[in-house]
Amino acid sequence: MGIEDALTALLQGRWTLTTETDDDGVAKIVAYRPVGWTGPGDPHERLEADDTQGMWSLLVRREDLDAPEPPRPEVSRMRGIGKDLPGLGWAVGD
C-alpha cells in the first residue's frame, strides 16, 4: 500500500478534501467521508493535518487499514517427524 492507494481513494470519491481555518487564522487540511458514506469505516470520520505531506501520510495510513488482508498461505502439517522421517521412529516411541 502506498501513496497510489491514497490517490485512488481520493479519485474514487472515498474522501473529500478541503481546508478549514480556525479562529486564530490557522489553516488545516481536512479529509472527511462524503455525505451518505456506506463503505468501510466511520461515515463521520475526519482526518486533519497541518500540511499536504501530513495529509498524504494520514491518508496512506488510513487506506492501509481499509485494505483487504492478503490471503495467508495454507499451513501444512509438519513433515519429517516420527514415521514421516525414516530412521527417527525410535525417537517418538515407534
ROFIVEX-614459 format. One record per residue: chain; residue in three letters; y, x, z of N, C-alpha, C in turn; residue number from 1. Coordinates in nm, 2 decimals. Layout:
N
+-------+------+--------+--------+--------+--------+--------+--------+--------+--------+--------+-----+
! kette ! rest !     nY !     nX !     nZ !    caY !    caX !    caZ !     cY !     cX !     cZ !  nr !
+-------+------+--------+--------+--------+--------+--------+--------+--------+--------+--------+-----+
!     A !  ALA !      Y !      X !      Z !      Y !      X !      Z !      Y !      X !      Z ! NUM !
...
+-------+------+--------+--------+--------+--------+--------+--------+--------+--------+--------+-----+
***
This chain:
94
+-------+------+--------+--------+--------+--------+--------+--------+--------+--------+--------+-----+
! kette ! rest !     nY !     nX !     nZ !    caY !    caX !    caZ !     cY !     cX !     cZ !  nr !
+-------+------+--------+--------+--------+--------+--------+--------+--------+--------+--------+-----+
!     A !  MET !  -0.12 !   0.08 !   0.00 !   0.00 !   0.00 !   0.00 !   0.12 !   0.09 !   0.00 !   1 !
!     A !  GLY !   0.23 !   0.04 !  -0.05 !   0.35 !   0.12 !  -0.06 !   0.47 !   0.04 !  -0.11 !   2 !
!     A !  ILE !   0.57 !   0.11 !  -0.15 !   0.69 !   0.05 !  -0.20 !   0.67 !  -0.04 !  -0.31 !   3 !
!     A !  GLU !   0.57 !  -0.02 !  -0.40 !   0.54 !  -0.10 !  -0.51 !   0.50 !  -0.24 !  -0.46 !   4 !
!     A !  ASP !   0.42 !  -0.25 !  -0.35 !   0.38 !  -0.38 !  -0.30 !   0.50 !  -0.45 !  -0.24 !   5 !
!     A !  ALA !   0.59 !  -0.38 !  -0.17 !   0.71 !  -0.45 !  -0.12 !   0.80 !  -0.50 !  -0.23 !   6 !
!     A !  LEU !   0.81 !  -0.42 !  -0.34 !   0.89 !  -0.47 !  -0.45 !   0.83 !  -0.59 !  -0.52 !   7 !
!     A !  THR !   0.70 !  -0.59 !  -0.53 !   0.63 !  -0.70 !  -0.59 !   0.65 !  -0.83 !  -0.50 !   8 !
!     A !  ALA !   0.64 !  -0.81 !  -0.37 !   0.67 !  -0.92 !  -0.28 !   0.80 !  -0.98 !  -0.30 !   9 !
!     A !  LEU !   0.90 !  -0.90 !  -0.32 !   1.04 !  -0.95 !  -0.35 !   1.05 !  -1.02 !  -0.48 !  10 !
!     A !  LEU !   0.99 !  -0.96 !  -0.59 !   0.99 !  -1.02 !  -0.72 !   0.92 !  -1.15 !  -0.73 !  11 !
!     A !  GLN !   0.81 !  -1.16 !  -0.65 !   0.73 !  -1.29 !  -0.65 !   0.79 !  -1.39 !  -0.55 !  12 !
!     A !  GLY !   0.90 !  -1.36 !  -0.49 !   0.97 !  -1.46 !  -0.41 !   0.91 !  -1.48 !  -0.27 !  13 !
!     A !  ARG !   0.84 !  -1.38 !  -0.22 !   0.78 !  -1.39 !  -0.08 !   0.88 !  -1.35 !   0.02 !  14 !
!     A !  TRP !   0.99 !  -1.29 !  -0.01 !   1.10 !  -1.26 !   0.08 !   1.23 !  -1.29 !   0.01 !  15 !
!     A !  THR !   1.33 !  -1.33 !   0.09 !   1.47 !  -1.34 !   0.04 !   1.55 !  -1.24 !   0.11 !  16 !
!     A !  LEU !   1.63 !  -1.16 !   0.03 !   1.71 !  -1.05 !   0.08 !   1.86 !  -1.10 !   0.08 !  17 !
!     A !  THR !   1.93 !  -1.06 !   0.19 !   2.07 !  -1.09 !   0.19 !   2.14 !  -0.99 !   0.29 !  18 !
!     A !  THR !   2.27 !  -1.00 !   0.30 !   2.34 !  -0.92 !   0.41 !   2.41 !  -1.02 !   0.50 !  19 !
!     A !  GLU !   2.42 !  -0.98 !   0.62 !   2.49 !  -1.06 !   0.72 !   2.58 !  -0.97 !   0.80 !  20 !
!     A !  THR !   2.70 !  -1.01 !   0.83 !   2.79 !  -0.94 !   0.91 !   2.81 !  -1.00 !   1.05 !  21 !
!     A !  ASP !   2.79 !  -0.92 !   1.15 !   2.80 !  -0.97 !   1.29 !   2.95 !  -0.98 !   1.33 !  22 !
!     A !  ASP !   2.98 !  -1.03 !   1.45 !   3.12 !  -1.05 !   1.49 !   3.20 !  -0.92 !   1.50 !  23 !
!     A !  ASP !   3.13 !  -0.80 !   1.51 !   3.20 !  -0.68 !   1.51 !   3.23 !  -0.62 !   1.37 !  24 !
!     A !  GLY !   3.19 !  -0.69 !   1.27 !   3.21 !  -0.65 !   1.13 !   3.10 !  -0.55 !   1.08 !  25 !
!     A !  VAL !   2.99 !  -0.54 !   1.15 !   2.88 !  -0.45 !   1.11 !   2.79 !  -0.53 !   1.02 !  26 !
!     A !  ALA !   2.76 !  -0.48 !   0.90 !   2.68 !  -0.55 !   0.81 !   2.53 !  -0.50 !   0.83 !  27 !
!     A !  LYS !   2.44 !  -0.59 !   0.82 !   2.30 !  -0.57 !   0.83 !   2.23 !  -0.63 !   0.70 !  28 !
!     A !  ILE !   2.12 !  -0.56 !   0.66 !   2.04 !  -0.62 !   0.55 !   1.93 !  -0.70 !   0.62 !  29 !
!     A !  VAL !   1.91 !  -0.82 !   0.57 !   1.82 !  -0.91 !   0.63 !   1.73 !  -0.97 !   0.53 !  30 !
!     A !  ALA !   1.60 !  -0.97 !   0.56 !   1.50 !  -1.04 !   0.48 !   1.44 !  -1.15 !   0.56 !  31 !
!     A !  TYR !   1.42 !  -1.26 !   0.49 !   1.35 !  -1.38 !   0.56 !   1.26 !  -1.45 !   0.46 !  32 !
!     A !  ARG !   1.17 !  -1.53 !   0.51 !   1.08 !  -1.60 !   0.42 !   1.16 !  -1.72 !   0.36 !  33 !
!     A !  PRO !   1.13 !  -1.75 !   0.23 !   1.20 !  -1.86 !   0.16 !   1.18 !  -1.99 !   0.23 !  34 !
!     A !  VAL !   1.27 !  -2.09 !   0.21 !   1.25 !  -2.22 !   0.26 !   1.12 !  -2.28 !   0.21 !  35 !
!     A !  GLY !   1.04 !  -2.34 !   0.30 !   0.92 !  -2.40 !   0.26 !   0.80 !  -2.31 !   0.26 !  36 !
!     A !  TRP !   0.82 !  -2.19 !   0.31 !   0.71 !  -2.08 !   0.30 !   0.58 !  -2.13 !   0.36 !  37 !
!     A !  THR !   0.47 !  -2.12 !   0.29 !   0.34 !  -2.17 !   0.34 !   0.24 !  -2.05 !   0.33 !  38 !
!     A !  GLY !   0.28 !  -1.94 !   0.29 !   0.19 !  -1.82 !   0.28 !   0.16 !  -1.76 !   0.42 !  39 !
!     A !  PRO !   0.10 !  -1.64 !   0.42 !   0.07 !  -1.58 !   0.54 !   0.19 !  -1.54 !   0.62 !  40 !
!     A !  GLY !   0.17 !  -1.54 !   0.75 !   0.28 !  -1.50 !   0.84 !   0.37 !  -1.62 !   0.89 !  41 !
!     A !  ASP !   0.46 !  -1.59 !   0.97 !   0.55 !  -1.69 !   1.03 !   0.66 !  -1.73 !   0.92 !  42 !
!     A !  PRO !   0.67 !  -1.86 !   0.89 !   0.77 !  -1.90 !   0.79 !   0.91 !  -1.88 !   0.84 !  43 !
!     A !  HIS !   0.93 !  -1.85 !   0.97 !   1.07 !  -1.83 !   1.02 !   1.09 !  -1.68 !   1.05 !  44 !
!     A !  GLU !   1.00 !  -1.60 !   1.00 !   1.01 !  -1.45 !   1.02 !   1.13 !  -1.39 !   0.96 !  45 !
!     A !  ARG !   1.19 !  -1.30 !   1.03 !   1.31 !  -1.23 !   0.99 !   1.30 !  -1.08 !   1.01 !  46 !
!     A !  LEU !   1.34 !  -1.01 !   0.91 !   1.34 !  -0.86 !   0.92 !   1.49 !  -0.82 !   0.91 !  47 !
!     A !  GLU !   1.53 !  -0.72 !   0.99 !   1.67 !  -0.68 !   0.99 !   1.68 !  -0.53 !   1.00 !  48 !
!     A !  ALA !   1.76 !  -0.47 !   0.91 !   1.77 !  -0.32 !   0.91 !   1.92 !  -0.29 !   0.89 !  49 !
!     A !  ASP !   1.95 !  -0.16 !   0.93 !   2.09 !  -0.11 !   0.91 !   2.12 !  -0.07 !   0.77 !  50 !
!     A !  ASP !   2.02 !  -0.03 !   0.70 !   2.04 !   0.02 !   0.56 !   1.93 !  -0.01 !   0.47 !  51 !
!     A !  THR !   1.94 !   0.02 !   0.34 !   1.83 !  -0.01 !   0.25 !   1.70 !   0.06 !   0.27 !  52 !
!     A !  GLN !   1.71 !   0.19 !   0.31 !   1.59 !   0.27 !   0.34 !   1.52 !   0.20 !   0.46 !  53 !
!     A !  GLY !   1.59 !   0.16 !   0.56 !   1.53 !   0.09 !   0.67 !   1.46 !  -0.04 !   0.63 !  54 !
!     A !  MET !   1.52 !  -0.11 !   0.54 !   1.47 !  -0.24 !   0.50 !   1.34 !  -0.21 !   0.41 !  55 !
!     A !  TRP !   1.34 !  -0.11 !   0.33 !   1.22 !  -0.08 !   0.25 !   1.11 !  -0.05 !   0.34 !  56 !
!     A !  SER !   1.14 !   0.03 !   0.45 !   1.03 !   0.07 !   0.54 !   0.97 !  -0.05 !   0.61 !  57 !
!     A !  LEU !   1.06 !  -0.15 !   0.65 !   1.02 !  -0.27 !   0.72 !   0.93 !  -0.35 !   0.62 !  58 !
!     A !  LEU !   0.98 !  -0.37 !   0.50 !   0.90 !  -0.45 !   0.40 !   0.77 !  -0.39 !   0.37 !  59 !
!     A !  VAL !   0.76 !  -0.25 !   0.35 !   0.64 !  -0.19 !   0.32 !   0.54 !  -0.21 !   0.44 !  60 !
!     A !  ARG !   0.59 !  -0.19 !   0.56 !   0.50 !  -0.21 !   0.68 !   0.45 !  -0.35 !   0.69 !  61 !
!     A !  ARG !   0.55 !  -0.45 !   0.66 !   0.51 !  -0.59 !   0.68 !   0.41 !  -0.63 !   0.57 !  62 !
!     A !  GLU !   0.43 !  -0.58 !   0.45 !   0.34 !  -0.62 !   0.34 !   0.20 !  -0.56 !   0.37 !  63 !
!     A !  ASP !   0.19 !  -0.44 !   0.43 !   0.06 !  -0.39 !   0.47 !  -0.01 !  -0.48 !   0.56 !  64 !
!     A !  LEU !   0.06 !  -0.55 !   0.65 !  -0.01 !  -0.65 !   0.74 !  -0.06 !  -0.77 !   0.67 !  65 !
!     A !  ASP !   0.00 !  -0.81 !   0.56 !  -0.05 !  -0.92 !   0.48 !  -0.16 !  -0.89 !   0.38 !  66 !
!     A !  ALA !  -0.17 !  -0.76 !   0.35 !  -0.27 !  -0.72 !   0.25 !  -0.41 !  -0.75 !   0.30 !  67 !
!     A !  PRO !  -0.49 !  -0.80 !   0.21 !  -0.63 !  -0.83 !   0.25 !  -0.70 !  -0.70 !   0.29 !  68 !
!     A !  GLU !  -0.79 !  -0.71 !   0.38 !  -0.86 !  -0.59 !   0.43 !  -0.96 !  -0.55 !   0.32 !  69 !
!     A !  PRO !  -0.97 !  -0.42 !   0.29 !  -1.06 !  -0.38 !   0.19 !  -1.21 !  -0.40 !   0.23 !  70 !
!     A !  PRO !  -1.30 !  -0.43 !   0.14 !  -1.43 !  -0.46 !   0.18 !  -1.49 !  -0.33 !   0.25 !  71 !
!     A !  ARG !  -1.57 !  -0.36 !   0.35 !  -1.63 !  -0.25 !   0.42 !  -1.77 !  -0.22 !   0.35 !  72 !
!     A !  PRO !  -1.81 !  -0.09 !   0.35 !  -1.94 !  -0.06 !   0.29 !  -2.05 !  -0.11 !   0.38 !  73 !
!     A !  GLU !  -2.16 !  -0.15 !   0.32 !  -2.27 !  -0.20 !   0.40 !  -2.32 !  -0.09 !   0.49 !  74 !
!     A !  VAL !  -2.36 !  -0.13 !   0.61 !  -2.42 !  -0.03 !   0.70 !  -2.57 !  -0.04 !   0.68 !  75 !
!     A !  SER !  -2.63 !   0.07 !   0.64 !  -2.77 !   0.07 !   0.62 !  -2.84 !   0.12 !   0.74 !  76 !
!     A !  ARG !  -2.96 !   0.08 !   0.75 !  -3.04 !   0.13 !   0.86 !  -3.05 !   0.29 !   0.86 !  77 !
!     A !  MET !  -3.05 !   0.35 !   0.97 !  -3.05 !   0.49 !   0.97 !  -3.20 !   0.53 !   0.94 !  78 !
!     A !  ARG !  -3.21 !   0.61 !   0.84 !  -3.34 !   0.66 !   0.80 !  -3.37 !   0.80 !   0.85 !  79 !
!     A !  GLY !  -3.49 !   0.84 !   0.85 !  -3.53 !   0.97 !   0.89 !  -3.56 !   0.98 !   1.04 !  80 !
!     A !  ILE !  -3.58 !   0.87 !   1.10 !  -3.62 !   0.88 !   1.24 !  -3.76 !   0.81 !   1.26 !  81 !
!     A !  GLY !  -3.85 !   0.87 !   1.33 !  -3.98 !   0.82 !   1.36 !  -4.06 !   0.83 !   1.23 !  82 !
!     A !  LYS !  -4.12 !   0.71 !   1.19 !  -4.21 !   0.71 !   1.08 !  -4.14 !   0.74 !   0.95 !  83 !
!     A !  ASP !  -4.01 !   0.72 !   0.94 !  -3.94 !   0.75 !   0.81 !  -3.93 !   0.90 !   0.79 !  84 !
!     A !  LEU !  -3.95 !   0.98 !   0.88 !  -3.94 !   1.12 !   0.87 !  -4.07 !   1.19 !   0.90 !  85 !
!     A !  PRO !  -4.15 !   1.22 !   0.80 !  -4.28 !   1.28 !   0.82 !  -4.27 !   1.40 !   0.92 !  86 !
!     A !  GLY !  -4.37 !   1.40 !   1.01 !  -4.38 !   1.52 !   1.10 !  -4.30 !   1.50 !   1.23 !  87 !
!     A !  LEU !  -4.22 !   1.40 !   1.24 !  -4.15 !   1.38 !   1.37 !  -4.20 !   1.26 !   1.44 !  88 !
!     A !  GLY !  -4.30 !   1.20 !   1.40 !  -4.36 !   1.08 !   1.46 !  -4.39 !   1.10 !   1.61 !  89 !
!     A !  TRP !  -4.44 !   1.22 !   1.64 !  -4.47 !   1.26 !   1.77 !  -4.35 !   1.25 !   1.87 !  90 !
!     A !  ALA !  -4.23 !   1.27 !   1.81 !  -4.11 !   1.28 !   1.90 !  -4.07 !   1.14 !   1.94 !  91 !
!     A !  VAL !  -4.12 !   1.03 !   1.88 !  -4.08 !   0.90 !   1.91 !  -4.20 !   0.82 !   1.96 !  92 !
!     A !  GLY !  -4.31 !   0.89 !   1.99 !  -4.42 !   0.83 !   2.05 !  -4.52 !   0.77 !   1.95 !  93 !
!     A !  ASP !  -4.53 !   0.82 !   1.84 !  -4.62 !   0.78 !   1.74 !  -4.76 !   0.84 !   1.76 !  94 !
+-------+------+--------+--------+--------+--------+--------+--------+--------+--------+--------+-----+
***
